[in-house]
Amino acid sequence: MKLYSAELSTFSAKVRMQIYAKGLDQIEIASPVGFLTPQFERPTPMGKIPVLELAAGDAIPESDAIAAYIEEAFPTPTLLGDTPRQNAEVRALASMAGAYLITSMFNITGGRGMPLTEGPVYAMMTANLLRGFAAIDETLDGRGGYACLGRLTLADCALVPALFMVSTVLPFTGTPDPIPASRKLVGYWAAIQRQGAAARVLSEMRHGLEARRAAVQAAG
C-alpha cells in the first residue's frame, strides 16, 4: 500500500498525520513520480495528490475518501469519537478546516506557493478564510491540547497542516497571521505542535516550504 504525497501539500499532510498517528508502517509514503503528467493521471481521474494505491491499478483519490478508508480499514487506534455525536463533532471541525482554511490557502497561493496579494479573488478568499478561522476558534474545544474530545482525532489531522499554512504563508500575502490574536486557537496551536504525529508532519511541511521557496528564487 502506497500513499502518493508531497511534503507541502496540505491535503496530503492531513492523511500523512493520520497514518503516523495510527503507526501504519505498512503504508509507504512516496513522491508522485510523473505528477501533473498523463503518466500520473492514469490511476486517478483528477491527476492530483494525495492518492492511496492499494495495488496495481487500484487507487483511491481525494484526501477525505482516503482518510475514511484508512479509518475503516485500520480502526485502532480510532481518530473518530465513541458515539455518532462525537463523530459528528470531529467531522465538523475537520470539514471546517478543509473548506475554510485549507481550500482558501490553496487558492490564495495558487496551489504552487505563488501567493496572491491583491485583487478581488484575493479579497474574497482571505475574507472566507478569516470567517472560517473565527468559526473554528469559537467551535474548538481545546481540552488537553486537542481540537476536541480531549485526544487526537481527524480534526487535528486537518487543522495542523491548515494552521501551518495560515501561520507561515498567509503573512507573505499581506494578511497578518490571525492565530496570536485568537481566543482558543493560539493555545491549541502552541500545544498541538508538541504532539508526535503533528511534529513529524510539520517538520516535513517546513522542509517542503523551504524547498519551494528555493525553487522559486532559483527560477526568478
Protein Blocks (a to p, Z undefined) as FASTA:
>chain_A
ZZdddfklmklmmmmmmmmmnopaklccdddehiaiaklmmmpmnlpacdddfbghiace
hjklmmmmmmmmmmcccfbdfbfklmmmmmmmmmmmmmmmmmmmmmmnnonopacfedjk
lmmmmmmmmmmmmmmmmmpnopghiabhoiacfklmmmmmmmmmmmmmmmmnopacfklm
pmklmmmmmmmmmpmklmmmmmmmmmmmmmmmmmmmmmZZ
